[in-house]
Amino acid sequence: MKKYVVCDIGGSSIKYGLMDAERHFIDKGKIATPKSLGELYQTLTSIYQHYDDVAGVAISMPGAIDPERGYTYTSGALGYYNNTEFVKELSAYIPVPITIGNDAKCAANAEVGYGALKDVDDAYVIVLGTGIGGCLVMNHKVVPGKHFASGEVSGLLTDYHHPKNVKDVWATRCGIQGLLEHVQEALGEEIQLSGIEIFERANHGDEKVIAGIDAFAREVAIQIININTIVDLERVAIGGGISVQPLLLQLIQKNYDDIYHYYQQYAFPWAKVEIVNCQFNNDANLIGALYQHLISE
């Protein structure tokens, strides 16, 4: 069976592995993300050379990416591969087929190919992390968009009265820091808690912390309503580190149901969307990069 090198380039580290076409991991590793493009090419080449009989290299990376051309328009927080013929340049060092894809879209591809979205046509992936990642799926395919930024909901404005306030974009309101601020507001104090600590307190019955999470979940539910109003979805999959907490999905579902049922009296043409957890979390970008690579062969 063919073997593939898979890489997920992050802000501080590159996760990599060797996988077969059935998405089994043969090996896994992690290395610090280089500080320049030349060093990145060297690192990716070293990872490739570490393995024998590799059929291809599949890469997940931040930024606006054209996967068909192998071109990177932007590079997220890394900043050093803007407007770059990435695949063409890397191919000078790696003599097998290389594919690249945006990290959020790779995560969605994992769900489309093998996970929570494998049996639906029209769906949306929301990744709750430091900010918010998003990806639109139509006709069982990830939609790239004209400028390769389709579904990037992090910049959604949430305050009609103060649109020029970055604290009110959705990524700020409902990223990890936003969750903490909702909890701090409910507690009435600026106590510093990690995501794990927040849910530990909630799972032990801290009603104020639960109220903060509920306020956070309500904002997520509101945007699910808004997104579904535009694109008419079958399913929304929620991913990211905090999404593995059962309480969070329960509260998102509760708030979604409350808002949805209220507006039924006004006969808006909304079909109720199913809300589920993403199946893949830590390895989603690697698995999705492989899926994108395989369907391009």
TORKOL-4160 file (C-alpha; in steps of 0.2 Angstrom, whole numbers, padded with zeros to 4 digits, m for minus):
297
<pt num="1" X="0000" Y="0000" Z="0000"/>
<pt num="2" X="0006" Y="0018" Z="m0004"/>
<pt num="3" X="0013" Y="0028" Z="0010"/>
<pt num="4" X="0012" Y="0047" Z="0011"/>
<pt num="5" X="0020" Y="0060" Z="0022"/>
<pt num="6" X="0008" Y="0072" Z="0030"/>
<pt num="7" X="0012" Y="0089" Z="0038"/>
<pt num="8" X="0002" Y="0102" Z="0048"/>
<pt num="9" X="0012" Y="0118" Z="0049"/>
<pt num="10" X="0007" Y="0128" Z="0064"/>
<pt num="11" X="0012" Y="0144" Z="0072"/>
<pt num="12" X="0025" Y="0136" Z="0084"/>
<pt num="13" X="0027" Y="0118" Z="0078"/>
<pt num="14" X="0025" Y="0107" Z="0063"/>
<pt num="15" X="0015" Y="0090" Z="0067"/>
<pt num="16" X="0020" Y="0077" Z="0054"/>
<pt num="17" X="0018" Y="0059" Z="0051"/>
<pt num="18" X="0018" Y="0044" Z="0039"/>
<pt num="19" X="0001" Y="0038" Z="0034"/>
<pt num="20" X="m0006" Y="0025" Z="0022"/>
<pt num="21" X="m0021" Y="0027" Z="0010"/>
<pt num="22" X="m0033" Y="0020" Z="0023"/>
<pt num="23" X="m0028" Y="0035" Z="0035"/>
<pt num="24" X="m0018" Y="0024" Z="0047"/>
<pt num="25" X="m0003" Y="0032" Z="0055"/>
<pt num="26" X="0013" Y="0023" Z="0053"/>
<pt num="27" X="0023" Y="0036" Z="0062"/>
<pt num="28" X="0021" Y="0053" Z="0070"/>
<pt num="29" X="0032" Y="0067" Z="0075"/>
<pt num="30" X="0033" Y="0086" Z="0080"/>
<pt num="31" X="0046" Y="0099" Z="0076"/>
<pt num="32" X="0048" Y="0118" Z="0079"/>
<pt num="33" X="0041" Y="0129" Z="0065"/>
<pt num="34" X="0056" Y="0138" Z="0056"/>
<pt num="35" X="0057" Y="0156" Z="0056"/>
<pt num="36" X="0060" Y="0158" Z="0037"/>
<pt num="37" X="0054" Y="0151" Z="0020"/>
<pt num="38" X="0070" Y="0144" Z="0016"/>
<pt num="39" X="0071" Y="0135" Z="0033"/>
<pt num="40" X="0054" Y="0129" Z="0031"/>
<pt num="41" X="0058" Y="0121" Z="0014"/>
<pt num="42" X="0073" Y="0113" Z="0022"/>
<pt num="43" X="0063" Y="0106" Z="0037"/>
<pt num="44" X="0049" Y="0099" Z="0025"/>
<pt num="45" X="0063" Y="0091" Z="0014"/>
<pt num="46" X="0071" Y="0083" Z="0030"/>
<pt num="47" X="0054" Y="0076" Z="0035"/>
<pt num="48" X="0052" Y="0068" Z="0018"/>
<pt num="49" X="0069" Y="0061" Z="0018"/>
<pt num="50" X="0066" Y="0053" Z="0035"/>
<pt num="51" X="0055" Y="0040" Z="0026"/>
<pt num="52" X="0057" Y="0027" Z="0012"/>
<pt num="53" X="0046" Y="0024" Z="m0003"/>
<pt num="54" X="0035" Y="0039" Z="m0001"/>
<pt num="55" X="0021" Y="0041" Z="m0014"/>
<pt num="56" X="0017" Y="0059" Z="m0010"/>
<pt num="57" X="0017" Y="0074" Z="0002"/>
<pt num="58" X="0002" Y="0082" Z="0009"/>
<pt num="59" X="0003" Y="0099" Z="0018"/>
<pt num="60" X="m0009" Y="0108" Z="0029"/>
<pt num="61" X="m0004" Y="0126" Z="0032"/>
<pt num="62" X="m0012" Y="0143" Z="0037"/>
<pt num="63" X="m0016" Y="0157" Z="0025"/>
<pt num="64" X="m0026" Y="0159" Z="0009"/>
<pt num="65" X="m0021" Y="0144" Z="m0002"/>
<pt num="66" X="m0024" Y="0139" Z="m0020"/>
<pt num="67" X="m0023" Y="0120" Z="m0019"/>
<pt num="68" X="m0025" Y="0117" Z="m0037"/>
<pt num="69" X="m0011" Y="0129" Z="m0042"/>
<pt num="70" X="0000" Y="0126" Z="m0026"/>
<pt num="71" X="0001" Y="0144" Z="m0023"/>
<pt num="72" X="0000" Y="0153" Z="m0006"/>
<pt num="73" X="m0007" Y="0171" Z="m0006"/>
<pt num="74" X="m0006" Y="0174" Z="0012"/>
<pt num="75" X="0003" Y="0165" Z="0027"/>
<pt num="76" X="m0007" Y="0169" Z="0042"/>
<pt num="77" X="0004" Y="0173" Z="0057"/>
<pt num="78" X="0020" Y="0166" Z="0050"/>
<pt num="79" X="0020" Y="0180" Z="0037"/>
<pt num="80" X="0034" Y="0173" Z="0026"/>
<pt num="81" X="0026" Y="0164" Z="0012"/>
<pt num="82" X="0014" Y="0177" Z="0005"/>
<pt num="83" X="0012" Y="0176" Z="m0014"/>
<pt num="84" X="0023" Y="0161" Z="m0016"/>
<pt num="85" X="0023" Y="0147" Z="m0029"/>
<pt num="86" X="0025" Y="0135" Z="m0014"/>
<pt num="87" X="0023" Y="0118" Z="m0022"/>
<pt num="88" X="0034" Y="0123" Z="m0037"/>
<pt num="89" X="0048" Y="0129" Z="m0026"/>
<pt num="90" X="0047" Y="0114" Z="m0014"/>
<pt num="91" X="0046" Y="0102" Z="m0028"/>
<pt num="92" X="0064" Y="0107" Z="m0032"/>
<pt num="93" X="0069" Y="0097" Z="m0016"/>
<pt num="94" X="0055" Y="0084" Z="m0015"/>
<pt num="95" X="0053" Y="0073" Z="m0031"/>
<pt num="96" X="0035" Y="0066" Z="m0027"/>
<pt num="97" X="0018" Y="0074" Z="m0029"/>
<pt num="98" X="0015" Y="0088" Z="m0016"/>
<pt num="99" X="m0002" Y="0096" Z="m0012"/>
<pt num="100" X="m0005" Y="0110" Z="0000"/>
<pt num="101" X="m0021" Y="0116" Z="0008"/>
<pt num="102" X="m0028" Y="0129" Z="0021"/>
<pt num="103" X="m0028" Y="0122" Z="0038"/>
<pt num="104" X="m0046" Y="0125" Z="0042"/>
<pt num="105" X="m0051" Y="0118" Z="0025"/>
<pt num="106" X="m0040" Y="0102" Z="0028"/>
<pt num="107" X="m0049" Y="0100" Z="0045"/>
<pt num="108" X="m0066" Y="0101" Z="0036"/>
<pt num="109" X="m0060" Y="0089" Z="0022"/>
<pt num="110" X="m0056" Y="0076" Z="0036"/>
<pt num="111" X="m0074" Y="0077" Z="0041"/>
<pt num="112" X="m0080" Y="0076" Z="0023"/>
<pt num="113" X="m0070" Y="0062" Z="0018"/>
<pt num="114" X="m0071" Y="0051" Z="0034"/>
<pt num="115" X="m0080" Y="0059" Z="0048"/>
<pt num="116" X="m0095" Y="0069" Z="0054"/>
<pt num="117" X="m0099" Y="0075" Z="0036"/>
<pt num="118" X="m0096" Y="0060" Z="0026"/>
<pt num="119" X="m0115" Y="0057" Z="0023"/>
<pt num="120" X="m0121" Y="0075" Z="0019"/>
<pt num="121" X="m0120" Y="0086" Z="0005"/>
<pt num="122" X="m0121" Y="0104" Z="0012"/>
<pt num="123" X="m0113" Y="0108" Z="0029"/>
<pt num="124" X="m0102" Y="0119" Z="0039"/>
<pt num="125" X="m0088" Y="0117" Z="0050"/>
<pt num="126" X="m0084" Y="0129" Z="0065"/>
<pt num="127" X="m0068" Y="0127" Z="0074"/>
<pt num="128" X="m0067" Y="0135" Z="0091"/>
<pt num="129" X="m0049" Y="0139" Z="0096"/>
<pt num="130" X="m0038" Y="0154" Z="0099"/>
<pt num="131" X="m0050" Y="0162" Z="0086"/>
<pt num="132" X="m0063" Y="0154" Z="0075"/>
<pt num="133" X="m0060" Y="0144" Z="0060"/>
<pt num="134" X="m0074" Y="0140" Z="0047"/>
<pt num="135" X="m0077" Y="0131" Z="0032"/>
<pt num="136" X="m0092" Y="0129" Z="0020"/>
<pt num="137" X="m0096" Y="0112" Z="0012"/>
<pt num="138" X="m0107" Y="0112" Z="m0003"/>
<pt num="139" X="m0111" Y="0096" Z="m0014"/>
<pt num="140" X="m0100" Y="0086" Z="m0003"/>
<pt num="141" X="m0085" Y="0097" Z="m0007"/>
<pt num="142" X="m0075" Y="0111" Z="0003"/>
<pt num="143" X="m0079" Y="0127" Z="m0006"/>
<pt num="144" X="m0063" Y="0137" Z="m0008"/>
<pt num="145" X="m0071" Y="0154" Z="m0014"/>
<pt num="146" X="m0065" Y="0166" Z="m0027"/>
<pt num="147" X="m0051" Y="0172" Z="m0015"/>
<pt num="148" X="m0049" Y="0156" Z="m0006"/>
<pt num="149" X="m0056" Y="0163" Z="0009"/>
<pt num="150" X="m0074" Y="0156" Z="0009"/>
<pt num="151" X="m0081" Y="0152" Z="0026"/>
<pt num="152" X="m0068" Y="0162" Z="0036"/>
<pt num="153" X="m0081" Y="0168" Z="0049"/>
<pt num="154" X="m0068" Y="0174" Z="0061"/>
<pt num="155" X="m0071" Y="0192" Z="0055"/>
<pt num="156" X="m0090" Y="0192" Z="0057"/>
<pt num="157" X="m0096" Y="0208" Z="0065"/>
<pt num="158" X="m0107" Y="0206" Z="0080"/>
<pt num="159" X="m0111" Y="0224" Z="0085"/>
<pt num="160" X="m0121" Y="0234" Z="0073"/>
<pt num="161" X="m0118" Y="0250" Z="0084"/>
<pt num="162" X="m0099" Y="0248" Z="0085"/>
<pt num="163" X="m0093" Y="0240" Z="0069"/>
<pt num="164" X="m0075" Y="0247" Z="0071"/>
<pt num="165" X="m0071" Y="0237" Z="0087"/>
<pt num="166" X="m0060" Y="0222" Z="0084"/>
<pt num="167" X="m0066" Y="0216" Z="0102"/>
<pt num="168" X="m0083" Y="0213" Z="0094"/>
<pt num="169" X="m0078" Y="0202" Z="0079"/>
<pt num="170" X="m0084" Y="0184" Z="0081"/>
<pt num="171" X="m0066" Y="0177" Z="0083"/>
<pt num="172" X="m0064" Y="0188" Z="0098"/>
<pt num="173" X="m0081" Y="0185" Z="0106"/>
<pt num="174" X="m0081" Y="0166" Z="0104"/>
<pt num="175" X="m0062" Y="0161" Z="0104"/>
<pt num="176" X="m0055" Y="0155" Z="0120"/>
<pt num="177" X="m0052" Y="0172" Z="0127"/>
<pt num="178" X="m0070" Y="0176" Z="0123"/>
<pt num="179" X="m0075" Y="0161" Z="0133"/>
<pt num="180" X="m0065" Y="0167" Z="0147"/>
<pt num="181" X="m0072" Y="0184" Z="0147"/>
<pt num="182" X="m0090" Y="0177" Z="0147"/>
<pt num="183" X="m0086" Y="0167" Z="0162"/>
<pt num="184" X="m0077" Y="0182" Z="0171"/>
<pt num="185" X="m0093" Y="0192" Z="0168"/>
<pt num="186" X="m0104" Y="0179" Z="0175"/>
<pt num="187" X="m0092" Y="0177" Z="0190"/>
<pt num="188" X="m0090" Y="0196" Z="0193"/>
<pt num="189" X="m0071" Y="0195" Z="0194"/>
<pt num="190" X="m0056" Y="0194" Z="0182"/>
<pt num="191" X="m0050" Y="0177" Z="0187"/>
<pt num="192" X="m0038" Y="0169" Z="0175"/>
<pt num="193" X="m0044" Y="0151" Z="0170"/>
<pt num="194" X="m0039" Y="0140" Z="0156"/>
<pt num="195" X="m0052" Y="0131" Z="0145"/>
<pt num="196" X="m0049" Y="0115" Z="0155"/>
<pt num="197" X="m0051" Y="0124" Z="0172"/>
<pt num="198" X="m0067" Y="0132" Z="0166"/>
<pt num="199" X="m0075" Y="0116" Z="0161"/>
<pt num="200" X="m0069" Y="0107" Z="0177"/>
<pt num="201" X="m0078" Y="0120" Z="0187"/>
<pt num="202" X="m0093" Y="0119" Z="0177"/>
<pt num="203" X="m0093" Y="0100" Z="0178"/>
<pt num="204" X="m0093" Y="0101" Z="0196"/>
<pt num="205" X="m0108" Y="0111" Z="0196"/>
<pt num="206" X="m0102" Y="0129" Z="0197"/>
<pt num="207" X="m0118" Y="0138" Z="0192"/>
<pt num="208" X="m0110" Y="0155" Z="0188"/>
<pt num="209" X="m0097" Y="0147" Z="0177"/>
<pt num="210" X="m0111" Y="0137" Z="0168"/>
<pt num="211" X="m0120" Y="0153" Z="0165"/>
<pt num="212" X="m0104" Y="0161" Z="0157"/>
<pt num="213" X="m0102" Y="0146" Z="0146"/>
<pt num="214" X="m0121" Y="0147" Z="0142"/>
<pt num="215" X="m0119" Y="0165" Z="0136"/>
<pt num="216" X="m0104" Y="0160" Z="0126"/>
<pt num="217" X="m0114" Y="0145" Z="0118"/>
<pt num="218" X="m0129" Y="0157" Z="0114"/>
<pt num="219" X="m0117" Y="0168" Z="0103"/>
<pt num="220" X="m0111" Y="0152" Z="0094"/>
<pt num="221" X="m0130" Y="0147" Z="0092"/>
<pt num="222" X="m0134" Y="0164" Z="0085"/>
<pt num="223" X="m0121" Y="0163" Z="0071"/>
<pt num="224" X="m0126" Y="0146" Z="0067"/>
<pt num="225" X="m0144" Y="0153" Z="0064"/>
<pt num="226" X="m0136" Y="0167" Z="0053"/>
<pt num="227" X="m0125" Y="0155" Z="0043"/>
<pt num="228" X="m0139" Y="0143" Z="0040"/>
<pt num="229" X="m0150" Y="0157" Z="0034"/>
<pt num="230" X="m0138" Y="0161" Z="0020"/>
<pt num="231" X="m0133" Y="0144" Z="0014"/>
<pt num="232" X="m0147" Y="0131" Z="0020"/>
<pt num="233" X="m0137" Y="0118" Z="0028"/>
<pt num="234" X="m0140" Y="0100" Z="0033"/>
<pt num="235" X="m0127" Y="0099" Z="0047"/>
<pt num="236" X="m0115" Y="0110" Z="0057"/>
<pt num="237" X="m0100" Y="0101" Z="0064"/>
<pt num="238" X="m0091" Y="0109" Z="0079"/>
<pt num="239" X="m0072" Y="0106" Z="0082"/>
<pt num="240" X="m0058" Y="0113" Z="0092"/>
<pt num="241" X="m0051" Y="0109" Z="0109"/>
<pt num="242" X="m0066" Y="0114" Z="0119"/>
<pt num="243" X="m0078" Y="0106" Z="0108"/>
<pt num="244" X="m0074" Y="0089" Z="0116"/>
<pt num="245" X="m0083" Y="0095" Z="0132"/>
<pt num="246" X="m0101" Y="0088" Z="0131"/>
<pt num="247" X="m0108" Y="0102" Z="0141"/>
<pt num="248" X="m0103" Y="0115" Z="0127"/>
<pt num="249" X="m0112" Y="0106" Z="0113"/>
<pt num="250" X="m0127" Y="0103" Z="0125"/>
<pt num="251" X="m0128" Y="0122" Z="0128"/>
<pt num="252" X="m0126" Y="0127" Z="0110"/>
<pt num="253" X="m0140" Y="0115" Z="0105"/>
<pt num="254" X="m0151" Y="0121" Z="0119"/>
<pt num="255" X="m0149" Y="0139" Z="0114"/>
<pt num="256" X="m0150" Y="0135" Z="0095"/>
<pt num="257" X="m0167" Y="0126" Z="0099"/>
<pt num="258" X="m0173" Y="0140" Z="0109"/>
<pt num="259" X="m0170" Y="0153" Z="0095"/>
<pt num="260" X="m0176" Y="0142" Z="0081"/>
<pt num="261" X="m0192" Y="0138" Z="0089"/>
<pt num="262" X="m0196" Y="0156" Z="0094"/>
<pt num="263" X="m0194" Y="0161" Z="0076"/>
<pt num="264" X="m0206" Y="0147" Z="0069"/>
<pt num="265" X="m0221" Y="0158" Z="0074"/>
<pt num="266" X="m0215" Y="0171" Z="0060"/>
<pt num="267" X="m0214" Y="0158" Z="0047"/>
<pt num="268" X="m0195" Y="0161" Z="0042"/>
<pt num="269" X="m0191" Y="0148" Z="0029"/>
<pt num="270" X="m0178" Y="0139" Z="0040"/>
<pt num="271" X="m0175" Y="0121" Z="0040"/>
<pt num="272" X="m0168" Y="0115" Z="0057"/>
<pt num="273" X="m0149" Y="0111" Z="0055"/>
<pt num="274" X="m0141" Y="0096" Z="0064"/>
<pt num="275" X="m0127" Y="0101" Z="0076"/>
<pt num="276" X="m0114" Y="0088" Z="0080"/>
<pt num="277" X="m0096" Y="0087" Z="0086"/>
<pt num="278" X="m0082" Y="0085" Z="0073"/>
<pt num="279" X="m0075" Y="0067" Z="0074"/>
<pt num="280" X="m0057" Y="0072" Z="0072"/>
<pt num="281" X="m0048" Y="0085" Z="0082"/>
<pt num="282" X="m0029" Y="0084" Z="0086"/>
<pt num="283" X="m0026" Y="0075" Z="0069"/>
<pt num="284" X="m0039" Y="0083" Z="0059"/>
<pt num="285" X="m0028" Y="0094" Z="0048"/>
<pt num="286" X="m0016" Y="0079" Z="0044"/>
<pt num="287" X="m0030" Y="0067" Z="0040"/>
<pt num="288" X="m0039" Y="0081" Z="0029"/>
<pt num="289" X="m0022" Y="0085" Z="0020"/>
<pt num="290" X="m0021" Y="0067" Z="0016"/>
<pt num="291" X="m0039" Y="0066" Z="0009"/>
<pt num="292" X="m0036" Y="0081" Z="m0001"/>
<pt num="293" X="m0020" Y="0073" Z="m0008"/>
<pt num="294" X="m0029" Y="0057" Z="m0012"/>
<pt num="295" X="m0044" Y="0065" Z="m0022"/>
<pt num="296" X="m0031" Y="0075" Z="m0032"/>
<pt num="297" X="m0022" Y="0059" Z="m0038"/>
